């Protein structure tokens, strides 16, 4: 573990509000967590590492990637409206894509993709391995084929999210034992704290704040942001559990080609049927 950080145990508060999907709000009692600190449970198990990397040269490149990405608005399954770009890999979806695949942004935005991959490999993975390496949890994450992991990392997917208020939730789509890794980039923006209701604690989410935490077991949400004429992006690096069901990349690519061919045939048959009618 990094000997240049503080280590502090953190306790859950009594009678905390564990309601899912509520708008997080800081309380007068809410504790601001300190940067450059590893927070553990009472047994010493690492739960959350918080630092600030605004001084790193790499953040300039990440800002450029965030400002130039072609972000799209969408609605989550819980109804929340979002604006984001997703890089890396996604699992099959029976309703839309019957195959595992690279995201559109990965294929179209090569420069931004390379910037994100370089940061994940050279900066984020060393922090992850130095502070959170636990054999049994790493083995769980090895169930996903290397084809579906970002080069020399354990991450499968990266999201660039903009100006989001996020209701309290668990990162239930992540691989069990994996971590959520969140980097904040912002200018002339207020709010947007990462709130942990179980601990009545928060991270201010200043520019350059990097948090590595157990998002699939710690309830968390993002408070309202006041952007005005400013800018706020959160870069999230994670591992999607459903990618463990993917076959090797070339096999999935073949499935994709067959799927598109069959879809084209179905559309042609549909048009022919409509003409006859």
C-alpha positions in Angstrom: 0.0 0.0 0.0 1.2 3.5 -0.8 3.3 4.7 2.2 2.8 8.4 1.3 -0.9 8.4 2.1 -3.0 8.6 5.2 -5.0 5.6 6.3 -8.2 6.0 8.2 -11.0 3.6 9.3 -14.5 4.8 8.4 -17.7 3.8 10.2 -21.2 3.5 9.0 -23.6 5.9 10.7 -26.6 4.6 12.6 -30.0 5.0 11.0 -28.6 6.1 7.7 -31.0 6.6 4.8 -30.4 3.5 2.6 -33.1 4.4 0.1 -32.1 3.7 -3.5 -32.8 6.2 -6.3 -33.2 9.3 -4.2 -31.6 12.7 -4.9 -28.5 12.9 -2.6 -28.3 16.0 -0.4 -25.5 16.9 2.0 -26.4 17.4 5.7 -24.9 19.7 8.3 -23.4 16.6 9.8 -21.9 15.3 6.6 -18.1 14.7 6.8 -15.8 15.8 4.0 -13.3 13.1 3.3 -9.7 14.1 3.1 -7.5 13.8 -0.1 -4.6 11.5 -0.2 -6.3 9.1 2.1 -7.1 5.4 2.1 -10.4 4.7 3.9 -10.8 1.2 5.3 -13.4 -0.7 7.2 -12.7 -1.8 10.8 -10.9 -4.9 9.7 -8.5 -2.9 7.6 -10.0 -3.9 4.2 -9.6 -1.0 1.7 -12.9 0.6 0.8 -12.1 3.9 -0.8 -9.0 5.8 -2.0 -9.2 9.5 -2.6 -6.5 11.7 -4.1 -6.2 14.7 -6.4 -4.2 14.6 -9.6 -4.9 18.1 -11.0 -1.2 18.7 -11.3 -0.6 15.6 -13.5 0.2 16.5 -17.1 -2.2 13.8 -18.3 -5.2 15.7 -17.0 -4.7 18.3 -19.8 -5.1 15.6 -22.4 -8.2 14.2 -20.7 -9.8 17.6 -20.7 -9.2 17.8 -24.4 -10.8 14.4 -24.9 -13.8 15.4 -22.9 -14.3 18.7 -24.8 -14.0 17.0 -28.2 -16.0 13.8 -27.7 -19.3 13.5 -29.5 -21.4 12.9 -26.4 -25.0 11.7 -26.7 -28.1 12.3 -24.5 -29.9 9.2 -23.3 -32.1 7.9 -20.5 -31.0 5.3 -18.1 -33.1 2.3 -17.0 -33.9 4.2 -13.8 -35.3 7.1 -15.9 -32.4 9.5 -15.3 -31.4 11.6 -18.3 -27.7 11.6 -19.1 -25.2 13.0 -21.6 -22.2 10.9 -22.1 -19.7 9.1 -24.4 -18.9 5.4 -23.8 -15.6 3.9 -24.8 -14.3 0.3 -24.7 -16.5 -2.7 -24.8 -20.2 -3.5 -24.2 -21.9 -6.9 -23.7 -24.6 -8.3 -25.9 -28.1 -6.9 -25.5 -30.9 -9.2 -26.6 -33.2 -6.3 -27.6 -30.7 -4.4 -29.8 -27.4 -6.2 -30.3 -27.0 -10.0 -30.1 -23.2 -9.8 -29.9 -20.5 -8.3 -27.8 -18.8 -5.3 -29.4 -16.7 -2.2 -29.3 -18.6 1.0 -28.7 -19.2 3.5 -31.5 -17.0 6.1 -29.8 -14.1 3.7 -29.6 -14.2 3.2 -33.4 -14.8 6.8 -34.4 -12.8 8.7 -31.9 -9.3 7.2 -32.1 -7.4 10.1 -30.6 -9.7 10.3 -27.6 -9.7 6.5 -27.2 -5.9 6.5 -27.2 -5.8 9.3 -24.6 -8.1 7.3 -22.2 -6.2 4.1 -22.7 -2.9 5.7 -22.0 -4.2 7.1 -18.7 -5.8 3.8 -17.7 -2.5 1.9 -18.4 0.2 4.3 -17.2 -1.5 6.0 -14.2 -4.7 4.3 -13.0 -3.7 0.7 -13.1 -0.6 1.3 -10.9 -2.7 3.0 -8.3 -5.2 0.2 -8.4 -2.7 -2.6 -8.0 -0.7 -0.7 -5.4 -3.6 0.0 -3.1 -6.4 -2.6 -3.8 -4.7 -5.8 -5.0 -6.6 -8.7 -3.3 -6.0 -12.1 -4.8 -9.5 -13.6 -4.5 -11.1 -10.4 -6.0 -8.6 -10.2 -8.8 -9.5 -13.8 -9.7 -13.1 -12.9 -10.0 -12.2 -10.2 -12.5 -10.2 -12.7 -14.6 -13.3 -14.4 -15.7 -13.6 -11.9 -18.5 -11.5 -12.7 -21.6 -8.5 -10.4 -22.3 -10.2 -9.6 -25.7 -12.7 -7.6 -23.7 -10.3 -5.7 -21.5 -8.7 -2.4 -22.3 -5.0 -2.9 -23.1 -3.0 -4.3 -20.1 -5.7 -3.2 -17.6 -8.6 -4.9 -15.9 -11.0 -2.2 -17.1 -13.5 -3.0 -19.9 -15.3 0.3 -20.3 -14.8 4.0 -19.8 -17.6 6.6 -19.7 -17.3 10.4 -20.0 -20.4 11.8 -18.2 -21.4 15.5 -18.2 -23.0 17.6 -15.6 -24.9 14.8 -14.0 -27.0 14.6 -10.9 -27.1 10.9 -10.1 -29.6 9.4 -7.6 -28.3 7.0 -4.9 -27.4 3.6 -6.3 -25.0 0.7 -6.3 -22.9 0.0 -9.4 -24.7 -3.3 -9.8 -23.6 -3.9 -13.4 -19.9 -4.0 -12.3 -18.0 -7.3 -11.7 -18.2 -8.4 -8.1 -15.0 -7.4 -6.4 -14.1 -4.8 -8.9 -13.8 -1.0 -8.2 -15.4 2.1 -9.6 -12.7 4.7 -10.6 -14.0 8.2 -11.0 -11.9 11.3 -12.1 -13.5 14.7 -12.1 -12.6 17.5 -14.6 -14.3 20.8 -14.1 -14.1 24.6 -14.4 -16.4 27.3 -13.1 -18.8 24.7 -11.7 -20.1 24.2 -8.2 -21.6 21.2 -6.4 -21.6 17.7 -7.8 -20.3 16.1 -4.6 -20.0 12.3 -4.4 -22.2 11.5 -1.4 -22.0 8.2 0.6 -25.2 8.1 2.8 -24.1 5.0 4.7 -21.2 7.0 6.1 -22.8 10.5 5.9 -19.6 11.4 4.1 -18.7 13.1 0.8 -15.9 13.9 -1.6 -16.1 17.4 -2.9 -15.3 16.4 -6.5 -13.0 19.3 -7.2 -11.1 19.5 -10.4 -8.6 16.6 -10.5 -10.3 14.6 -7.7 -9.8 10.9 -8.3 -11.8 8.3 -6.3 -11.3 4.6 -6.4 -13.9 2.8 -4.4 -16.1 -0.2 -4.0 -19.1 1.2 -6.0 -20.9 -2.2 -6.2 -21.2 -2.4 -2.4 -21.1 1.2 -1.2 -24.3 3.2 -1.7 -23.5 6.5 -3.5 -24.9 9.3 -5.5 -23.9 12.7 -7.1 -25.4 15.9 -5.7 -26.8 18.6 -8.0 -24.3 20.6 -10.1 -24.4 24.3 -10.8 -22.7 24.6 -14.1 -23.7 28.1 -15.4 -21.1 28.8 -18.1 -18.7 26.2 -16.7 -17.7 22.7 -17.5 -17.9 19.4 -15.5 -17.1 15.9 -16.6 -16.7 12.7 -14.7 -14.5 10.0 -16.3 -15.5 6.6 -15.0 -13.3 3.5 -15.5 -15.0 0.1 -14.7 -15.5 -3.5 -15.5 -18.8 -4.8 -16.7 -19.8 -8.2 -15.3 -21.8 -9.3 -18.3 -18.7 -9.3 -20.5 -17.7 -12.5 -18.9 -20.3 -14.2 -21.1 -18.7 -13.0 -24.3 -16.8 -15.3 -26.7 -13.5 -14.4 -28.2 -13.6 -11.2 -30.2 -13.4 -12.8 -33.7 -16.2 -15.1 -32.8 -18.4 -12.2 -31.7 -17.4 -10.3 -34.9 -18.7 -13.3 -37.0 -21.9 -13.3 -35.0 -22.3 -9.5 -35.7 -21.8 -10.0 -39.4 -24.4 -12.8 -39.5 -26.8 -10.6 -37.4 -26.5 -7.7 -39.8 -26.9 -9.9 -42.9 -30.1 -11.5 -41.4 -31.4 -8.1 -40.4 -30.9 -6.9 -44.0 -32.8 -9.9 -45.4 -35.6 -9.3 -42.9 -35.9 -5.7 -44.0 -36.0 -6.7 -47.7 -38.7 -9.3 -47.1 -40.7 -6.8 -45.1 -40.5 -4.2 -48.0 -41.5 -6.9 -50.6 -44.5 -7.9 -48.5 -45.6 -4.3 -48.2 -45.4 -3.8 -52.0 -47.6 -6.9 -52.5 -50.2 -5.6 -50.1 
